């Protein structure tokens, strides 16, 4: 039985998450966006998808990441993205230069708008990530989780981790990018920032994904956070056990 990671966030960034992220996009406050595929994804892709056997791959809270296009270009048969902002996902469809079909998917009391590329190789779901389920899109061989965990309200992370594990096939892999604040900038035992991104440390990641999965540290890179705090981006490989 997975233990819960207890975090609270007084004065959380916004009670209306959709409105919050829409404001970020509208205001151009999207420093996380890249014009090229994320370097750590490219570097560790072979660990995420050894021998290219993954038949499908999920990108939770994908926004309009170009990683969607890059993974499709690597030959992944089906790339699936989920985000709360339909307008942002439509930008991905326009960028592709291909034709898409939009439909509504209602399962288990959840409503999602689905944008499906005409060749069937990419699907984009707009809705509440925490209400996504196997009934909506099945299960996945692999996931690229870039910075999604660290932007969710901390009170939702246990539910989110359980969701990812439920969506992952036995033997499936998650390449996860987390963030660590420099120890001089934040005390991980007591001092959590009341807005994203939120820092997570190895013990946190293990607590969220073990014992159903193994957690392997892969890589770390120093970077400058937009607020001037020194941070490290940390990459983990999470593999679901064949239980």
N, C-alpha and C positions, 0 to 999 in steps of 0.2 A: 504494500500500500504506500503510495507516494505521500510523503509529508508535505505540509503546506509551508510555503515561505511567507512569513508574516511581515507585511510592509503596509504602512499607512502613508498617506500623503495629504496632510492638512493643507487646505487652500489649493487643491488640485487645479492644474492649469485651466481647465474649463469643464463645466458640467455637460455641455453639449459638444461631444467630441467631433461630430460631423461639421458643425459650424466652426469649430476651432481650426480644423485642417483646411476647410474652405477658405478661411481668412488668411491662413498661411500662404496658400497658393495664390490667392488674389493679390496679396501684398508682395509677392515675389520673395517671401522668406522661406526659400527652399534650398538652403545651402547643401543639403544632402544629395541633390540631383547631380548626375554626372552625364557627360556627353558620350562617354565610352563605357563599356562594360566594367563593372567593379573589379579592380585589380586582384583582390583576394579571391573572388569567384573564379577568375581566369587561372590564377596560380594553383588553386586547389580543386579545380573541376574534376580531375581524374580521381580524386578521393571521393568526391560526391557521387560521381557516376563512373565507377570502375568498368572498363571495357565497354562503356557506352550502352549498358544493358537496361538502363531505366526507361520504362515505357511512358512514364508521365512524370511531371515535376510541378510542384506547387510553390508559388511565391506569395506568402501571406502579406497583406497590406502593401501591395506592390507599387501603388501610385502609378506614375508613368515611366517607371524605370526602363532604361534601355537594356537592362539585363534580360527582360522578357524576349526581346528580339535576338539578343546574342545567344541565349539558350536554344531558341528555335533554330538559329543558324548552325548550331552544333549537331543538329539532327535529332534532338529530343522529339519523339513522335507527337507528344502533346504537352504544351506548356500552359499552365493554368495560373491566373492571377486573381487575387481578391482584394478589393478596396472599397471603402465607404463612399467614394466620390465617383459617380457615374461620368461626370463631365471630364474628369482626368483620364478615365479609362477610354473614353471616346477619342482623346488625343492620341492614345496608343494606336487605335484602329485607323485614324487618319494618317498617322505617321507611316504605317505599314504599306500604304498604297494599294491595299487589297480590299476586296469587298467583304462586308461583314453582315451578319444577321442578328437582330436584337429580339430577344424573347423574354418572357417573365417565367421564373421558376419558383414554384411554391411547394415547399416540402417541410414537414415537421413544424408547421406554424410559422415558417420564415419565408419572406419574400425577397428574391434576388432578381435583379436584371442581369441577363446574360448577353454578352456580346461574343459571338462565335465567328471566327474567321472562316471564310468560305471553303478553304482547303481542309478544315477540321483540325489544324495543327496548333491552334491557340484559342483558349476560352478565357474570358474576363468576366468575373462576377462582381456586381456592385451590391453591397449590402453590409450587414453587421457581421464582421469576421467571427465574433464569438457565437453567432448562431449558424455558422457554416457547419456542414455535417457530411457524413458519408452518404446520406440519403440524397444530398444535392449533387455531389460530384464524385462519389466513390472514394477509393483509397489511392495512395500515391507511393511510388518507389523512391522518390527523392524530394527534398525541399531545400530551397535557398531562402534562409531567414535572415535577411539583411536589415538589422536595425529596427525590426518590428517589436520585438520584446521590450526594447528599451524606451519605446514611446508610449506604450500602453499605460493606463492608470495602474499603479502598483496593486490596487485591490483586485485587479482582473487577471493578474499574471498566472496564478495557479490554474484558473479555468482555461486560460489560453494554452498553457503547457499541456494540460490534459487533452485539449482539442487536437493539438498537433500530434500527440502520440496516438490518438484514436484514428487519425487520418493516415498514419504511416503504416505501410505494409511491414510484416516481420522481415527483418534483414534490411529494411529501408534506411536511408541516411538523410540527416539534416546537416547542412553546412550553415552554422549559425555565427553571426557577427554580433558581439556584445561590445560594451564600452566600459572602461574603468577610468575613473577619475584619479589623478595623481593623489597619493595619500596626504600630501600637504594641503590639498584643496578640499578634501572631503573625508570625513570619518565614516567608513562603511558600516560601523556598528550603530551609529546613532543619527547621522546627519544626512537625510535624503532630500534632494532638491524637490521643491514643490512644482516642478514643471519638467517636461521631457527635454533631453534624454535622461533616463535614470540609469545609474551605474549598477552593473552586476559583476560579481566576482566568482571565481571557480566554485566555491562552496554553494553559492546561489544556484548556479547552473546545474550542479549535481543534485541539489535538493529538488529542483524542478523536474528533472528527467530520469533520475535513477529511482527504483531499480529496474524499471521496464527497459531502459536503454543504457548503453555505455556512453560515457562522455570522455572524449579525448581532446586535449589541448593541441592545437596545430600551429598557431602563429600569433604574432603580436606586432603591432606597428604604432609608433608614437605619432601623434598628430596634435594640432592646435584646435581646440574647440572654439566655436564662434564667440563665446563670451570670455575668451582669453585663458581659460583653464587648460592646463596640460592634461591630455587624456591618452589612453591607449585603446586602440581597436583590437579586440581579441577574437580569434577565430577558433571555433570548436567543431569537431565532427561528432555528431550524435547518431548512434546506430541502434535501431530497435532490435531487441533480442528475439530469437526464435523460441517463443515460450509455448 
